[in-house]
Amino acid sequence: MLSRFSNARRFLDLSEQEMLALAISAEEDDARIYQSYATKVRDEFPASAALLDGMATEEGLHRQRLIDLHKVRFGDEIPLIRREHVAGYYARRPVWLIENLGIERIRDEVANMEDAAHEFYLRAAARVTDADTRKLLGDLAQAEAGHLAKAGELQDTHLHADALEQENQESHRKFILTWVQPGLAGLMDGSVSTLAPIFATAFATQDTWTTFLVGLAASIGAGISMGFTEAASDDGQISGRGSPIKRGFASGIMTTVGGLGHALPYLIPDFWTATSIAFVIVFIELWVIAWIQNKYMDTPFFRAAMQVVLGGALVFAAGIIIGSA
């Protein structure tokens, strides 16, 4: 890592030819990024895919103009220089990271890409003293500003209000099915199903460390079970519920979190202090579940609260009764 930074060159140390070559490679990279995003969203969000295709085409046209300028000024041989070779040059986030975060995140990233390039060239132009270099950087800044304006035109063409609303609804639906629904199921299972073994152990032994170990084992075991069950139950191809791996992680992690919430207080040595805190956490967990059901699943709040609190109270009471027997 250190050798990489020590070998990087400063942007202001580049020659005009190298800066032009850097701009060419940056335009090529951005065109590929836009095309990758378009391919990723084409089936579910065709209007956004059309916008991204148009952006990729624009980047290709600007790249060709830069190449033509390079041929006139410096000839056909373009130096090999990329973003990672220059210290402080604006970076792009990995495509694999952004494309898995949803259509809204992709749209935001496109805007950020164009704005970052535009701002970088403006600031670089303001810092140099050589007139020709200043002009070159100013031209590049204008080109990036042109990209922003063209992006707005393409959005007006491909993402009119109805198409945008339809895609936003589809994105929200997929978010619910892929993350919220399995995560909520996991949180409910982890919070409710572990109540009985944890509090049964607590009141049977009144040993906080033993109770914590039982809670830890129950939470992790339930999380693994729920995660694998969710991932294996539906590949998402027919139901449209999204990646089974994402759903499995959402369900498994939230199941573990739900159980650990009222297991962790038993790290406190004093039994009644730990138990009192666990009671409060259980109460909070159940109301959080009711809130999520109301916000994302359109379940009336009081109905959700009655279902979750009543079910949780029954399991909670069963644990205490069995542990006290």
Salt bridges, closest charged atoms under 4 A:
ASP13 OD1 - ARG10 NH2 2.99
GLU16 OE1 - ARG73 NH2 2.53
GLU18 OE2 - ARG9 NH1 2.72
GLU28 OE2 - ARG32 NH2 3.45
GLU28 OE1 - ARG63 NE 3.84
ASP29 OD1 - ARG82 NH2 2.55
ASP29 OD2 - ARG83 NH1 3.39
ASP30 OD1 - ARG83 NH2 2.87
ASP30 OD2 - ARG92 NH2 2.87
GLU44 OE1 - LYS174 NZ 2.77
ASP53 OD2 - ARG42 NH1 2.76
GLU58 OE1 - HIS62 NE2 3.95
GLU59 OE2 - HIS147 ND1 2.96
GLU84 OE2 - ARG82 NE 3.71
GLU104 OE2 - ARG107 NH1 2.82
GLU109 OE1 - ARG93 NH1 3.01
GLU109 OE1 - ARG105 NH1 3.34
GLU114 OE1 - HIS147 ND1 3.00
ASP139 OD2 - LYS135 NZ 3.02
GLU144 OE1 - HIS147 ND1 3.21
GLU153 OE1 - LYS150 NZ 3.60
GLU167 OE1 - ARG107 NH2 2.67
GLU170 OE2 - ARG173 NH2 3.48
GLU230 OE2 - ARG241 NH2 2.88
GLU230 OE2 - ARG247 NE 2.79
ASP234 OD2 - ARG241 NH1 3.56
GLU285 OE1 - HIS262 ND1 2.84
